[in-house]
Amino acid sequence: MSATTPVLTRHTHEQARQAIATLVGWALAEDGLSIEKTFRFANFSEAFGFMTRVALAAEKADHHPEWSNIYGRVTVRLTTHDVQGLSERDFALAAKADALALRSGVLAK
C-alpha cells in the first residue's frame, strides 16, 4: 500500500484573494505570486524563538519561508516555488505562523 501525495496546484488570483481574506495582517503581492507579513516582538529572543518554531513547522510541512529578521521584527514571505506562485501550502503555513506568533509573544499593532 503506497501513500499518494496530493497534487499541488497554483491558486488563481481570485483563489488567493479569498484565501488571504481568512488571515489577519497578510498582504498579497501585486503580482499575486506571494504573501507577506511582518511580525513584531519585544526583543530579539522572542523573535528568534518564533522563527525557530516556524522553522520546525516548515520543515515538517516541507515548505520553507523566505524571511528576514532585524532585532524584534520578522518579515515572512511565502510562495510555492514548485507551482511558481501560491498554493494551499502557503496559506496553511501562514495560519500556523500566526498561531505560533501568539504563543511567542507577538506585539499587537
N, C-alpha and C positions, 0 to 999 in steps of 0.2 A: 504494500500500500504506500503510495507516494503522496506527499503533500503538494498541493498545487499553489503556486504563487499567483496572487491576484494580478491581473493586467493593470499596469499603471497607465492612466490616461491623463492627458493635459486638459486642464479646465479651460473652458471658453471664458472670454472676458465677463460675460453675464454670470456664469457659474462662480467665478472668482469674486465678483461683486456681492453675490448672495452669501457666499461662504464667509467673506470678511465682515459682513454685517452682524455675524454672530460673535465676533471678537471685539474687545474693547481696546482702543488705542493703536490698533494696527493700521497701517496705511498701504494701499495698493499702489504699486509703482505705475507711473503714467503709461508705460508700455504693457502693463498687465502681466509681466513675467515674474514678479517677485512681490513679497510683502515685507514690511519693516516696522519695527517698534523699538523705541529707546526706553529702557528701564532705569530708574534712578534709585540708588540705595544710599544709606547714611555714610558708608565708608567702603574702602577697597575690599576689606574682608567679606562683607556681606555680598558685594558684587561678585567677588571671586567664588564664594560659596554657591551663589546662584548659577554661575557659569559651570561649575563642577556638576551640579545636579542636572542641568540641562544637557551637559556633555554625556552623562551616563544614560539619560533617556534617549538622546540622539543615537548613541551607539547601539542601544537595544533595538531601536527602530530602523537602524541602518540608514539614517537620514541626518545629514550634518549641516548645521547652520554656517553662514558666513557672519562673522561678528567682530566687534571691536570693544575694547574696554579702556576707559580713562577714569581712574580713581573709582568713584561710586556710580559711574554711568556705564551701561552695557547696551550697545546697539546690536540688534539681531536682524538679519536679513535672511529670508527663506525663499528658496526656489528649488525646483526639481530638475537637476541637470539632465537626467535620463529622458525627460519629455520636453526639455528646453522651454520650461515655463512652470506654471503652478499645477500642483496635484493635491489630492486629499492628504498626502503626507505633510505638506506644508501647513495646512490648517490644523491638522492633528497635533503637530509639534508646537505650533503657536499656542494652542489651547493648553498644552502641557506646560509650556514655558510660563504662561500666565498663572497657572496653579502653583508652580514652583516659586514664582516670584512672590506670591502672597506668603508662602511659608518661609521665604528667605529675607523678609523684611523690606520689601519694595516700599518706597515712599509714595504716598498719594499725591497726585498733582494738584 
